[in-house]
Amino acid sequence: MKCICVGLVFALASQLVDATLSKTDLKKASSKTLEEKTRHSNRTVQERGLVVIDPTAKDIVLEHKSYCATKGREHSFKGETLGYITPWNSHGYDIAKTFGNKFTTISPVWLQVKRRGKEKFQVTGLHDVDQGWIKEVKRNAKNIKIAPRILFEDWSYHDFEAVFGSEDEIEELSNTMIQIAKSENFDGFVLEIWNQLGNQKQMDLIHLLTHFSEMFHEAQLKLMLVIPPGVMPGTNELGMFTKKEFDQLAPVVDSFSLMTYDYSSQLGSGPNAPLPWVQVCIEMLDPESKWRKKILLGLNFYGMDYSSNVRDPIVGNRQVFKV
C-alpha cells in the first residue's frame, strides 16, 4: 500500500503552533527555546521517545514545532508523495520550502478552469501564483514537481456535453491548460473533476482524461486525478469510481489521489478514516496490486467536532492543554 502526505499535514503544522499553554509553560517554553529546538535538534522523534501510543499534553506543547534537522529534509518514503497546500492555511508555503525533499509533488490549491463559450476556456486563480515561491521550493528540492490542483468550476451539464461531443473542444481545453502550465512553470496538474458528474457520462469522462494524458505527456507534464472512495462509507455499496474505471485510466494517468478520509461526514459522527475501510477501498480498485504504486492514499491529520450542528475540523488552535 502506497501512502501520501496530503495538504492537511501542512494545515496542522501551523495550527499546532497556536495550542494554548498555561502561564507556567509559557515561561518554560520561551520562543527562543522552541526556535533552538526547531533548528538544532539532530535526534529523530524516535530517539527522543516521542513516538508513543499515549503522548502527554506536555510533550505535545513543548515539541510541536521541533523536528530532526537531518532526517527532516530526507525523502525516506520509497513511493510517490503528494502534498496539497490549502487556501485556509498559508503556512503550507513555508512547510513546502523547508520540507520539499519529503515530497515528489506539491499541489497548491490555486486554479479553476471555466468554459466561456464554444472552444473558449479560461483558467482563473492565476493571481495566487507566486513565481518566487516556486523557484525557492525547486531550489531547495531539486527533483520536486509543482502541479496545482485545478477545479472545473461553474460547469453546467451542457458544458460537459459540448466538450465531450467535440474533439476540437477537447483539444482546445487541453491546449489552454498546457499553455498555462508552460507560462507559469508548472510541471502538471491535479485534476478534480470526477465528483462533478456523479455516475453520469463516465465513458465520456474517461475519453476526455485519456486525451488530456496524451497531450500532457507529449508536453512533458504530469496528470494526477482526484478520485472518490470506491466503497461508500458505512455500506458495502460501490462508489462513483470503481475497478472498471480504474482499470481504464491506470495505464494513462500518472497517479490517483484517493480520498480515503471524511468517512463519517455523511454518517453523523464517527471516525475519519477507519483502517479496514481504507484497505477495502484500495483492494477494490487494485486487488492484484498491478497499479498500486499509482494510488496515493489520502491521509487526514485532523479530527472532527460533532458536538454542534456545524461539523468543524479540530485543529491545534482550538485545544487547551492542561500540563
Backbone bond lengths (Angstrom), bond angles and torsions (degrees), N, CA, C in turn:
res aa  C-N    CA-C-N  psi(-1)  N-CA   C-N-CA  omega(-1)  CA-C   N-CA-C  phi
1 M - - - 1.459 - - 1.524 109.23 -
2 K 1.295 116.86 125.49 1.451 121.01 179.01 1.519 110.18 -91.60
3 C 1.312 115.65 147.55 1.457 120.08 -176.23 1.520 111.66 -115.75
4 I 1.307 114.33 168.19 1.463 120.82 -178.76 1.504 109.34 -145.24
5 C 1.309 117.05 138.81 1.453 120.94 170.24 1.511 107.45 -93.61
6 V 1.297 117.54 120.85 1.452 120.62 -174.95 1.509 111.02 -99.06
7 G 1.351 114.55 175.61 1.467 120.30 -178.34 1.501 113.60 -58.95
8 L 1.322 115.87 -21.51 1.454 118.73 179.38 1.523 111.59 -65.48
9 V 1.319 116.48 -23.81 1.457 118.94 172.75 1.525 109.38 -60.99
10 F 1.335 116.09 -45.41 1.456 120.62 178.92 1.529 110.45 -61.60
11 A 1.305 116.05 -41.55 1.460 119.74 -176.11 1.516 111.39 -60.86
12 L 1.313 116.18 -46.68 1.454 118.65 -178.45 1.515 112.33 -73.30
13 A 1.313 116.58 -27.69 1.460 118.61 -178.43 1.513 111.66 -56.91
14 S 1.327 117.62 -35.71 1.453 119.38 178.29 1.512 112.20 -91.93
15 Q 1.331 117.65 -33.83 1.453 119.43 -176.69 1.519 111.44 -64.59
16 L 1.316 118.35 -34.09 1.447 119.95 -178.84 1.523 112.30 -67.14
17 V 1.302 116.70 -23.08 1.463 120.02 177.43 1.522 111.11 -59.52
18 D 1.327 116.20 -29.54 1.450 120.75 -175.20 1.514 114.16 -89.98
19 A 1.343 117.93 10.06 1.453 119.72 179.32 1.524 110.07 -57.63
20 T 1.330 117.38 141.15 1.455 121.90 -174.07 1.522 110.86 -78.00
21 L 1.312 117.06 126.03 1.454 123.10 177.84 1.521 109.36 -106.30
22 S 1.339 115.43 153.22 1.454 119.52 172.93 1.520 108.79 -74.96
23 K 1.350 117.09 167.24 1.460 120.29 -179.45 1.526 110.77 -62.51
24 T 1.330 116.29 -36.74 1.456 119.88 179.67 1.521 110.91 -62.39
25 D 1.331 115.85 -45.01 1.450 119.14 -177.60 1.512 112.31 -72.47
26 L 1.331 117.07 -26.56 1.456 118.86 175.64 1.518 110.34 -63.57
27 K 1.347 116.37 -35.59 1.458 119.63 178.31 1.526 110.43 -71.41
28 K 1.341 115.35 -39.80 1.464 119.24 -178.78 1.524 111.63 -67.88
29 A 1.324 114.71 -43.79 1.470 120.14 -174.13 1.517 110.26 -104.47
30 S 1.286 116.95 70.22 1.460 121.03 178.98 1.520 109.31 -66.89
31 S 1.319 116.15 160.54 1.461 119.99 -179.17 1.526 110.98 -60.34
32 K 1.327 116.56 -34.68 1.453 119.69 179.90 1.524 110.43 -64.22
33 T 1.344 116.17 -44.08 1.456 119.70 -179.81 1.514 110.87 -61.82
34 L 1.342 117.52 -45.65 1.445 120.96 -179.56 1.525 111.28 -65.05
35 E 1.331 116.46 -37.58 1.456 120.06 179.35 1.521 110.20 -65.29
36 E 1.350 116.46 -39.90 1.451 119.80 178.04 1.525 110.85 -64.44
37 K 1.326 117.41 -40.96 1.455 121.00 178.86 1.533 110.61 -63.94
38 T 1.309 114.30 -39.24 1.460 118.47 -178.74 1.516 111.45 -65.16
39 R 1.297 117.44 -41.11 1.455 120.15 -170.82 1.524 113.86 -92.57
40 H 1.343 118.28 -25.45 1.457 119.16 -167.49 1.524 115.15 -118.47
41 S 1.339 117.85 2.63 1.449 118.90 178.29 1.522 109.90 -74.15
42 N 1.323 116.99 124.93 1.451 121.89 178.17 1.521 112.23 -109.29
43 R 1.323 116.93 8.46 1.461 121.31 178.52 1.525 109.49 -104.49
44 T 1.304 116.33 143.86 1.460 120.88 179.54 1.525 110.34 -74.56
45 V 1.333 115.79 166.17 1.466 119.72 178.34 1.524 110.61 -64.01
46 Q 1.344 117.64 -30.95 1.461 119.95 175.84 1.526 110.82 -65.93
47 E 1.326 115.93 -43.69 1.463 119.93 -179.97 1.525 111.53 -65.47
48 R 1.325 116.95 -28.71 1.462 120.23 179.00 1.532 112.52 -88.45
49 G 1.338 116.97 2.13 1.452 121.12 176.24 1.514 113.98 71.17
50 L 1.338 117.44 31.09 1.462 120.63 -175.86 1.532 113.31 -98.22
51 V 1.321 117.72 -11.89 1.463 120.53 178.73 1.526 108.10 -91.62
52 V 1.323 115.48 91.90 1.461 121.91 -175.54 1.529 109.51 -136.82
53 I 1.321 116.52 162.89 1.457 121.71 179.63 1.524 110.98 -73.06
54 D 1.331 116.38 -35.90 1.468 120.48 -175.64 1.532 111.25 -122.50
55 P 1.337 118.17 73.90 1.468 120.33 179.71 1.521 111.31 -64.11
56 T 1.305 115.91 149.54 1.462 120.29 178.93 1.520 110.39 -89.52
57 A 1.325 115.09 154.70 1.457 119.75 177.04 1.528 110.71 -60.35
58 K 1.321 116.31 -36.62 1.462 120.47 -178.85 1.528 110.94 -62.69
59 D 1.325 116.79 -45.00 1.465 119.70 179.38 1.522 111.47 -64.68
60 I 1.331 117.02 -38.20 1.460 120.16 178.97 1.517 110.64 -61.72
61 V 1.341 116.09 -45.09 1.459 120.51 -178.79 1.521 111.60 -66.24
62 L 1.334 117.07 -44.33 1.456 120.12 -173.63 1.534 113.47 -81.67
63 E 1.315 117.47 -22.63 1.459 120.22 -173.46 1.523 114.19 -112.61
64 H 1.345 117.88 4.02 1.456 119.72 -170.48 1.525 113.58 -62.61
65 K 1.304 117.14 -24.23 1.463 119.96 -175.63 1.527 112.83 -107.40
66 S 1.307 117.26 -0.88 1.464 119.62 -175.54 1.518 111.58 -89.02
67 Y 1.320 115.29 152.16 1.455 121.64 175.83 1.514 108.44 -155.89
68 C 1.300 116.19 162.68 1.454 120.84 178.99 1.523 108.87 -76.56
69 A 1.309 116.53 121.80 1.462 121.20 -175.12 1.524 112.05 -62.10
70 T 1.340 117.34 -27.77 1.462 121.07 -179.49 1.523 111.71 -88.70
71 K 1.310 116.90 -58.26 1.460 121.61 -177.09 1.532 111.98 -68.63
72 G 1.325 115.97 -26.56 1.455 119.79 -177.81 1.510 113.86 -63.84
73 R 1.306 117.43 -15.40 1.467 121.57 -179.28 1.526 112.77 -114.71
74 E 1.330 115.76 14.69 1.459 119.95 178.66 1.525 110.40 -104.62
75 H 1.333 115.86 146.24 1.469 121.04 175.67 1.521 107.19 -93.11
76 S 1.324 116.72 92.61 1.462 120.86 -174.72 1.516 112.99 -87.32
77 F 1.346 117.80 -19.18 1.459 121.12 179.98 1.518 109.57 -83.83
78 K 1.329 117.18 135.73 1.461 120.82 -172.82 1.521 113.69 -78.19
79 G 1.326 117.72 -23.81 1.450 119.97 -176.07 1.514 113.41 -94.74
80 E 1.327 114.89 -169.06 1.461 121.85 178.19 1.538 109.94 -72.30
81 T 1.312 116.53 143.43 1.465 121.41 174.45 1.525 108.71 -134.09
82 L 1.310 114.96 126.38 1.467 122.18 -178.41 1.520 109.10 -115.49
83 G 1.311 116.77 131.38 1.462 120.80 177.75 1.511 111.04 -119.72
84 Y 1.333 117.12 125.42 1.464 121.42 175.53 1.528 109.49 -90.28
85 I 1.320 115.84 141.38 1.463 121.49 170.19 1.517 106.53 -109.45
86 T 1.320 115.54 112.86 1.465 120.72 -173.07 1.527 111.52 -90.48
87 P 1.314 118.28 152.53 1.469 120.90 -177.18 1.517 113.77 -68.39
88 W 1.339 117.52 -19.87 1.464 119.28 -178.59 1.526 112.10 -87.68
89 N 1.327 117.92 5.64 1.460 119.51 177.68 1.525 110.75 -148.39
90 S 1.313 116.11 89.88 1.461 120.69 -175.52 1.529 112.58 -69.24
91 H 1.330 117.86 -14.84 1.465 119.72 179.08 1.532 111.32 -63.95
92 G 1.323 116.93 -17.27 1.453 119.94 176.82 1.514 113.13 -57.55
93 Y 1.336 117.10 -30.33 1.458 120.10 178.29 1.532 110.87 -63.31
94 D 1.318 116.91 -40.36 1.465 120.52 178.08 1.526 111.15 -69.45
95 I 1.335 116.24 -39.66 1.459 120.03 178.35 1.528 110.43 -60.05
96 A 1.330 116.63 -41.60 1.467 120.40 -179.43 1.528 111.01 -63.92
97 K 1.322 117.01 -36.86 1.466 119.79 179.33 1.529 111.01 -68.70
98 T 1.325 116.45 -38.00 1.464 120.51 -176.97 1.514 112.17 -79.56
99 F 1.343 117.28 -43.07 1.456 121.27 -172.66 1.529 112.81 -112.44
100 G 1.323 117.33 27.25 1.453 120.29 -176.65 1.511 114.43 -56.53
101 N 1.333 117.28 -32.98 1.460 120.29 -179.37 1.522 112.88 -66.47
102 K 1.311 117.49 -14.82 1.456 121.07 177.54 1.529 111.46 -73.90
103 F 1.322 117.15 -17.74 1.453 121.60 -172.32 1.518 111.23 -117.43
104 T 1.326 115.34 152.77 1.451 120.02 170.41 1.526 110.31 -95.40
105 T 1.351 116.57 -27.67 1.467 120.99 179.65 1.521 109.72 -142.75
106 I 1.323 116.00 137.59 1.460 122.35 172.41 1.525 107.75 -114.13
107 S 1.338 115.61 133.55 1.463 120.09 -177.87 1.531 110.85 -123.94
108 P 1.326 117.09 95.33 1.474 119.05 173.07 1.531 109.69 -69.76
109 V 1.325 116.12 139.47 1.472 120.27 -179.95 1.524 107.44 -86.27
110 W 1.332 115.74 82.62 1.458 121.85 -171.55 1.532 114.45 -109.87
111 L 1.323 118.17 -42.52 1.459 120.74 -155.70 1.532 115.48 -111.62
112 Q 1.318 113.82 156.96 1.453 123.28 172.71 1.541 107.35 -137.56
113 V 1.321 116.19 143.65 1.450 119.98 173.75 1.526 107.46 -114.45
114 K 1.336 115.87 133.73 1.464 121.45 -176.50 1.527 109.96 -126.33
115 R 1.317 115.09 144.95 1.464 120.18 175.78 1.524 108.65 -93.46
116 R 1.337 115.89 123.76 1.464 121.89 -175.29 1.519 112.92 -106.87
117 G 1.319 117.48 5.05 1.460 120.96 -177.88 1.509 109.40 146.61
118 K 1.325 116.97 -173.48 1.449 120.86 -177.39 1.525 111.37 -61.16
119 E 1.342 115.34 117.76 1.465 122.92 178.94 1.531 112.10 57.12
120 K 1.339 116.58 30.52 1.461 121.62 177.57 1.528 109.35 -126.22
121 F 1.330 115.12 121.34 1.459 120.54 -177.34 1.526 109.75 -133.70
122 Q 1.310 115.15 148.29 1.466 120.77 -179.42 1.527 109.21 -133.66
123 V 1.317 116.11 133.01 1.461 121.74 173.87 1.523 108.08 -98.34
124 T 1.326 116.17 119.08 1.463 121.23 179.52 1.528 109.98 -106.36
125 G 1.337 115.06 168.77 1.453 120.24 -177.94 1.511 113.81 93.19
126 L 1.339 116.83 2.14 1.462 120.20 -177.19 1.523 112.83 -66.70
127 H 1.327 116.70 -18.26 1.470 119.17 177.78 1.529 111.23 -66.45
128 D 1.337 117.31 -18.27 1.467 120.50 179.28 1.521 112.49 -84.72
129 V 1.317 117.63 -13.15 1.465 121.02 -176.23 1.524 109.87 -70.18
130 D 1.334 116.16 129.96 1.464 122.83 -178.45 1.527 108.13 -116.92
131 Q 1.320 116.73 100.56 1.458 120.47 -177.27 1.530 112.01 -66.52
132 G 1.321 116.71 -33.95 1.462 119.53 177.60 1.515 111.34 -62.84
133 W 1.324 116.39 -40.62 1.466 121.28 178.40 1.526 110.66 -65.50
134 I 1.344 117.23 -43.12 1.466 120.45 178.93 1.522 110.76 -58.69
135 K 1.319 116.95 -44.45 1.457 120.92 -179.44 1.523 111.25 -64.03
136 E 1.332 116.44 -40.46 1.469 119.22 -178.78 1.520 111.51 -68.75
137 V 1.336 116.79 -41.15 1.468 120.10 177.98 1.525 109.83 -60.45
138 K 1.323 117.25 -44.90 1.459 120.98 -177.93 1.534 111.75 -71.94
139 R 1.312 116.50 -28.21 1.458 119.38 176.00 1.529 110.74 -69.12
140 N 1.330 117.02 -37.31 1.455 121.44 -178.87 1.528 112.69 -80.78
141 A 1.322 116.99 -27.30 1.467 121.84 -179.97 1.521 107.75 -131.48
142 K 1.295 117.25 98.52 1.466 122.67 -168.03 1.523 113.98 -60.64
143 N 1.328 118.39 -34.57 1.461 120.63 -172.59 1.526 114.06 -101.91
144 I 1.298 117.40 5.77 1.460 120.24 -175.80 1.526 111.35 -73.21
145 K 1.339 116.47 148.93 1.448 122.82 177.20 1.529 109.96 -111.97
146 I 1.309 116.33 143.11 1.464 122.13 174.88 1.524 107.82 -108.03
147 A 1.338 115.69 113.93 1.465 121.12 -177.81 1.524 108.91 -133.22
148 P 1.329 117.66 89.25 1.468 120.42 -177.13 1.529 112.25 -59.13
149 R 1.318 114.95 147.18 1.461 118.81 171.13 1.522 107.93 -72.75
150 I 1.330 115.79 136.86 1.458 120.25 178.18 1.524 108.50 -125.09
151 L 1.314 115.58 126.41 1.460 123.03 -176.93 1.520 109.67 -104.67
152 F 1.325 116.64 136.53 1.468 121.33 176.63 1.531 107.28 -84.13
153 E 1.319 114.95 90.23 1.462 121.66 -168.24 1.530 112.10 -93.45
154 D 1.326 114.97 138.43 1.478 122.51 176.12 1.525 112.89 61.54
155 W 1.314 116.78 30.58 1.458 119.84 177.04 1.524 109.11 -86.46
156 S 1.311 116.15 128.46 1.456 120.54 174.37 1.528 109.16 -87.32
157 Y 1.312 115.17 168.94 1.467 119.52 176.11 1.532 109.79 -60.94
158 H 1.315 115.82 -36.32 1.471 120.50 177.98 1.524 111.01 -63.09
159 D 1.334 117.53 -39.32 1.464 120.70 178.57 1.524 110.61 -60.05
160 F 1.327 116.16 -46.80 1.456 119.39 179.57 1.522 111.18 -62.67
161 E 1.325 116.94 -43.70 1.458 120.32 179.81 1.526 111.50 -60.95
162 A 1.331 116.07 -40.56 1.467 120.53 -178.91 1.527 110.99 -63.64
163 V 1.347 116.37 -41.27 1.466 120.48 180.00 1.524 110.53 -72.05
164 F 1.322 117.02 -43.84 1.462 119.91 -179.45 1.532 111.73 -60.38
165 G 1.336 116.23 -32.51 1.452 119.85 -174.55 1.504 115.06 -89.67
166 S 1.341 117.83 6.66 1.460 119.74 -176.07 1.526 110.82 -141.30
167 E 1.314 116.83 118.87 1.462 120.82 176.05 1.529 111.08 -65.09
168 D 1.339 116.14 -31.47 1.466 119.47 177.95 1.528 110.51 -65.50
169 E 1.338 116.81 -40.75 1.476 120.36 177.66 1.525 110.43 -63.66
170 I 1.322 116.66 -45.19 1.461 120.70 -179.75 1.524 110.89 -60.75
171 E 1.337 116.24 -43.61 1.463 119.97 -179.62 1.524 111.48 -65.92
172 E 1.333 116.92 -40.30 1.458 119.90 179.36 1.524 111.11 -66.38
173 L 1.334 116.68 -40.25 1.464 120.52 177.23 1.519 110.75 -63.05
174 S 1.317 116.71 -43.98 1.462 121.15 178.25 1.527 110.90 -61.32
175 N 1.324 115.98 -46.78 1.463 120.44 -179.01 1.530 111.99 -62.91
176 T 1.336 116.36 -36.81 1.470 119.90 178.96 1.519 110.55 -60.75
177 M 1.336 116.77 -46.32 1.458 120.24 -179.27 1.521 111.95 -69.02
178 I 1.318 117.09 -37.96 1.464 120.35 178.87 1.524 111.11 -65.17
179 Q 1.320 117.18 -41.37 1.465 120.74 178.36 1.527 111.40 -62.02
180 I 1.326 115.89 -40.64 1.464 119.68 177.58 1.523 110.36 -64.18
181 A 1.324 115.98 -43.87 1.462 119.59 179.91 1.523 111.42 -59.36
182 K 1.311 116.97 -43.36 1.458 120.69 -178.78 1.529 112.01 -68.80
183 S 1.318 116.05 -41.69 1.465 119.30 -177.17 1.522 112.21 -72.78
184 E 1.340 117.55 -26.17 1.468 121.14 -176.19 1.524 113.18 -104.82
185 N 1.336 117.28 7.32 1.473 121.79 178.05 1.527 113.13 64.31
186 F 1.339 117.17 35.95 1.448 121.77 174.83 1.529 109.38 -87.64
187 D 1.327 115.55 156.10 1.462 120.92 178.47 1.526 111.85 -105.12
188 G 1.315 117.14 6.04 1.445 121.85 -179.59 1.516 110.32 151.01
189 F 1.336 115.35 -164.50 1.462 120.50 -179.32 1.525 110.52 -141.36
190 V 1.328 114.70 151.68 1.454 122.11 165.93 1.525 106.46 -102.02
191 L 1.326 117.31 114.23 1.463 121.48 -174.75 1.524 110.81 -92.19
192 E 1.327 116.15 129.05 1.458 121.34 173.17 1.525 107.46 -115.36
193 I 1.322 115.24 99.97 1.463 120.69 -173.36 1.529 112.73 -141.88
194 W 1.332 117.59 -26.79 1.458 120.23 -169.44 1.524 112.80 -61.01
195 N 1.327 117.72 -41.99 1.469 121.03 -176.08 1.523 113.28 -66.00
196 Q 1.327 116.98 -21.82 1.455 119.80 -173.07 1.529 113.43 -70.63
197 L 1.309 116.74 -21.51 1.461 119.79 -177.95 1.528 112.93 -108.31
198 G 1.335 116.16 -0.55 1.453 118.04 -179.54 1.519 110.65 59.88
199 N 1.302 116.16 -130.35 1.467 121.32 179.68 1.528 112.37 -98.94
200 Q 1.318 116.52 17.92 1.460 120.19 -177.43 1.530 111.16 -100.49
201 K 1.320 115.19 151.13 1.467 122.88 171.65 1.533 113.10 55.31
202 Q 1.317 116.75 35.86 1.458 119.17 -175.95 1.527 112.79 -65.56
203 M 1.320 117.39 -41.63 1.464 119.62 179.88 1.528 110.86 -66.03
204 D 1.328 116.77 -37.74 1.463 120.03 177.04 1.529 110.79 -65.41
205 L 1.319 115.59 -39.12 1.460 119.84 179.78 1.524 110.97 -67.23
206 I 1.320 116.87 -39.22 1.462 120.42 176.56 1.526 110.29 -63.29
207 H 1.325 117.10 -40.36 1.472 120.83 176.89 1.530 110.64 -61.30
208 L 1.350 116.74 -43.24 1.461 121.07 179.05 1.524 110.98 -61.79
209 L 1.322 116.78 -46.65 1.465 120.96 -177.82 1.522 111.42 -67.45
210 T 1.312 117.08 -34.29 1.469 120.63 176.41 1.526 110.53 -65.09
211 H 1.330 116.49 -40.77 1.466 121.09 177.07 1.532 110.06 -65.18
212 F 1.342 116.50 -44.06 1.470 120.09 175.29 1.523 110.10 -53.74
213 S 1.320 115.48 -49.13 1.459 120.67 -176.20 1.525 111.57 -57.89
214 E 1.321 116.59 -45.74 1.464 120.05 -179.18 1.524 111.42 -60.77
215 M 1.327 116.21 -44.64 1.465 119.60 -177.13 1.531 111.27 -75.25
216 F 1.329 117.58 -37.83 1.465 120.82 177.92 1.524 110.39 -62.51
217 H 1.325 116.07 -47.19 1.457 119.37 -177.10 1.523 111.67 -67.40
218 E 1.323 116.17 -34.00 1.465 119.23 175.07 1.530 110.60 -62.65
219 A 1.334 115.40 -32.27 1.469 120.62 178.04 1.526 111.98 -91.23
220 Q 1.349 116.50 8.59 1.468 123.35 179.47 1.533 112.09 60.71
221 L 1.322 114.91 44.99 1.462 121.72 177.82 1.526 110.01 -118.46
222 K 1.331 115.44 149.20 1.461 121.33 178.10 1.527 110.35 -84.60
223 L 1.337 115.36 147.15 1.462 121.85 173.49 1.519 108.13 -125.44
224 M 1.340 115.77 114.17 1.459 122.35 178.94 1.533 107.59 -118.86
225 L 1.320 116.42 139.26 1.453 121.10 -173.34 1.522 111.16 -120.71
226 V 1.336 116.20 126.38 1.465 121.19 173.74 1.524 108.09 -77.77
227 I 1.341 116.67 129.66 1.464 119.89 179.93 1.530 110.12 -129.62
228 P 1.346 116.60 145.31 1.457 120.41 177.85 1.522 110.71 -75.44
229 P 1.330 117.95 165.63 1.466 120.06 178.58 1.526 111.08 -62.68
230 G 1.328 115.91 144.53 1.452 120.50 -176.74 1.511 114.25 -77.53
231 V 1.337 116.82 -14.84 1.461 121.67 179.16 1.522 108.21 -125.73
232 M 1.325 116.78 126.97 1.453 121.31 -178.44 1.534 110.75 -63.75
233 P 1.322 117.98 131.92 1.465 120.79 179.92 1.528 112.12 -55.41
234 G 1.334 115.10 135.76 1.460 120.59 176.30 1.507 114.93 77.17
235 T 1.336 117.49 5.30 1.466 121.25 -178.37 1.529 109.21 -140.22
236 N 1.330 114.62 176.81 1.461 120.47 171.82 1.519 111.20 -105.09
237 E 1.323 116.41 12.32 1.455 121.07 -176.95 1.527 111.25 -80.64
238 L 1.319 115.75 142.95 1.458 120.72 177.40 1.523 110.20 -71.50
239 G 1.333 115.82 148.62 1.452 121.32 179.28 1.521 111.54 -87.49
240 M 1.331 115.15 -161.17 1.463 121.03 -176.71 1.521 112.91 -78.37
241 F 1.339 116.90 -14.95 1.467 120.49 -178.37 1.522 106.97 -128.30
242 T 1.331 116.21 113.91 1.459 121.33 -173.81 1.526 111.17 -117.98
243 K 1.327 114.93 -176.23 1.461 120.56 179.06 1.530 111.56 -59.05
244 K 1.308 117.29 -33.23 1.467 121.13 -179.88 1.528 110.59 -59.57
245 E 1.333 116.61 -48.66 1.465 120.80 179.72 1.532 110.83 -71.29
246 F 1.315 115.79 -38.20 1.469 120.43 -180.00 1.527 110.74 -60.46
247 D 1.335 116.98 -45.45 1.466 120.64 -178.02 1.521 112.08 -62.00
248 Q 1.315 117.13 -31.59 1.463 120.20 -179.77 1.526 112.35 -78.75
249 L 1.323 116.70 -31.00 1.463 119.62 -175.53 1.532 113.57 -97.20
250 A 1.322 117.79 -23.22 1.467 120.26 -177.01 1.526 113.12 -56.24
251 P 1.320 120.35 -37.58 1.471 118.67 179.81 1.525 113.95 -70.77
252 V 1.336 118.48 -17.76 1.469 119.46 -172.91 1.528 113.56 -112.93
253 V 1.329 118.03 -26.44 1.459 121.27 -179.67 1.530 109.21 -87.90
254 D 1.330 117.05 142.07 1.467 119.88 -178.75 1.520 112.16 -69.39
255 S 1.329 116.88 -38.73 1.455 119.97 177.26 1.518 110.00 -165.67
256 F 1.340 114.95 162.63 1.454 122.66 179.33 1.527 109.24 -116.66
257 S 1.312 116.69 132.26 1.464 122.05 174.09 1.523 107.21 -96.23
258 L 1.333 116.19 99.17 1.465 122.77 -172.32 1.529 110.60 -86.49
259 M 1.320 116.29 124.16 1.467 122.12 -174.57 1.535 110.69 -84.33
260 T 1.319 116.07 72.60 1.469 121.22 179.24 1.528 110.45 -94.98
261 Y 1.303 115.47 62.20 1.464 121.83 177.23 1.521 108.12 -157.60
262 D 1.311 116.94 177.97 1.471 122.39 -176.01 1.532 111.41 59.19
263 Y 1.332 115.49 35.40 1.460 122.05 -177.89 1.523 112.31 -53.85
264 S 1.338 116.66 -41.69 1.464 120.35 -172.52 1.517 114.13 -97.30
265 S 1.332 117.67 10.48 1.468 119.57 -175.69 1.524 112.17 -61.63
266 Q 1.339 117.36 -28.82 1.463 120.67 -179.88 1.533 112.04 -105.57
267 L 1.327 116.86 2.24 1.462 120.21 -175.01 1.520 113.37 -103.30
268 G 1.313 117.02 -2.67 1.465 120.39 -178.98 1.505 112.69 101.05
269 S 1.326 117.41 -54.38 1.456 121.91 176.77 1.523 107.91 -165.47
270 G 1.324 115.16 166.67 1.454 119.08 179.44 1.515 112.24 136.74
271 P 1.328 117.41 -168.41 1.469 121.74 -175.86 1.529 112.16 -71.26
272 N 1.327 115.18 158.38 1.466 121.13 179.11 1.520 112.73 -82.71
273 A 1.311 116.50 -41.18 1.465 120.19 -174.69 1.522 109.61 -152.18
274 P 1.337 118.50 72.66 1.468 119.96 179.82 1.518 111.18 -62.12
275 L 1.308 116.06 133.44 1.460 121.79 -173.13 1.531 113.56 -56.37
276 P 1.345 120.19 -44.52 1.479 118.33 179.44 1.530 112.86 -57.74
277 W 1.319 116.72 -39.07 1.469 120.62 178.75 1.522 110.81 -67.35
278 V 1.320 116.82 -42.68 1.461 120.94 178.70 1.526 110.31 -59.48
279 Q 1.328 116.43 -44.07 1.460 120.41 179.80 1.528 111.44 -63.60
280 V 1.315 116.85 -41.65 1.461 120.74 179.35 1.527 110.56 -62.58
281 C 1.343 116.68 -41.29 1.468 120.63 179.93 1.524 111.55 -60.09
282 I 1.319 116.67 -38.30 1.462 120.60 -179.34 1.522 110.88 -75.08
283 E 1.328 115.88 -47.14 1.461 120.14 -176.96 1.528 112.13 -66.75
284 M 1.326 117.20 -30.34 1.454 120.38 177.13 1.531 110.59 -65.23
285 L 1.333 116.71 -40.75 1.456 120.16 -179.57 1.524 112.40 -71.98
286 D 1.317 116.23 -40.18 1.458 120.08 -171.12 1.528 110.49 -140.63
287 P 1.331 118.03 69.96 1.469 120.79 -174.67 1.516 113.95 -62.71
288 E 1.327 117.86 -26.03 1.460 121.21 -177.48 1.531 112.76 -99.04
289 S 1.327 116.44 6.62 1.481 121.96 178.70 1.519 113.23 58.17
290 K 1.311 116.79 30.65 1.462 120.50 -179.34 1.519 111.95 -71.87
291 W 1.363 116.24 -40.00 1.459 120.71 -176.11 1.529 111.42 -118.09
292 R 1.329 116.37 22.88 1.470 119.45 -172.33 1.531 112.51 -58.12
293 K 1.320 117.40 -31.47 1.465 119.95 -178.16 1.527 112.39 -66.60
294 K 1.342 116.88 -17.16 1.465 120.17 179.36 1.526 112.80 -91.06
295 I 1.317 117.92 -6.16 1.463 120.90 -179.81 1.521 108.80 -91.30
296 L 1.312 116.62 111.91 1.457 121.70 176.47 1.523 107.61 -94.97
297 L 1.301 115.29 112.15 1.457 122.13 -172.24 1.521 111.28 -79.85
298 G 1.323 116.75 116.15 1.455 120.74 -178.42 1.521 111.43 -71.96
299 L 1.321 116.54 123.49 1.467 121.94 179.67 1.519 109.91 -117.50
300 N 1.300 117.19 128.93 1.468 120.52 178.01 1.526 110.06 -94.97
301 F 1.318 115.97 142.50 1.454 122.18 178.73 1.530 109.47 -118.93
302 Y 1.304 115.33 48.54 1.456 120.49 -179.93 1.521 108.64 -153.85
303 G 1.331 115.95 161.67 1.455 121.46 171.35 1.515 109.01 -109.68
304 M 1.323 115.87 175.27 1.467 120.34 179.41 1.522 110.13 -121.36
305 D 1.332 115.56 140.53 1.458 122.76 176.90 1.531 108.42 -97.46
306 Y 1.335 115.60 113.67 1.463 120.67 -179.55 1.532 111.91 -105.41
307 S 1.331 116.67 15.61 1.460 119.98 -173.85 1.523 113.60 -76.70
308 S 1.327 117.59 -13.75 1.455 120.86 -179.91 1.525 109.32 -131.27
309 N 1.304 116.60 -179.82 1.461 120.51 178.85 1.521 112.36 -68.44
310 V 1.327 115.30 -23.95 1.463 120.60 178.17 1.522 108.71 -94.36
311 R 1.322 116.90 119.21 1.466 121.49 -178.95 1.517 108.79 -90.59
312 D 1.310 115.84 106.24 1.459 120.74 -175.45 1.519 110.76 -111.27
313 P 1.337 117.11 146.68 1.468 119.31 171.58 1.528 110.28 -64.99
314 I 1.307 116.74 141.41 1.459 121.63 175.51 1.517 107.81 -92.70
315 V 1.314 116.07 111.30 1.460 121.33 179.54 1.520 109.31 -120.19
316 G 1.329 114.80 173.34 1.450 120.17 -168.37 1.511 116.34 -58.36
317 N 1.329 117.80 -36.81 1.466 118.22 -175.39 1.527 113.02 -74.12
318 R 1.342 117.55 -0.62 1.464 120.87 175.62 1.534 110.89 -100.16
319 Q 1.317 117.43 -1.82 1.460 119.25 -174.01 1.528 110.78 -99.26
320 V 1.330 114.73 143.25 1.461 122.49 173.30 1.519 106.80 -119.08
321 F 1.312 116.43 111.86 1.451 120.86 -179.60 1.526 110.21 -96.80
322 K 1.303 116.93 131.24 1.459 121.59 173.66 1.507 108.26 -99.55
323 V 1.318 115.98 107.29 1.456 119.66 -174.73 1.527 110.59 -118.11
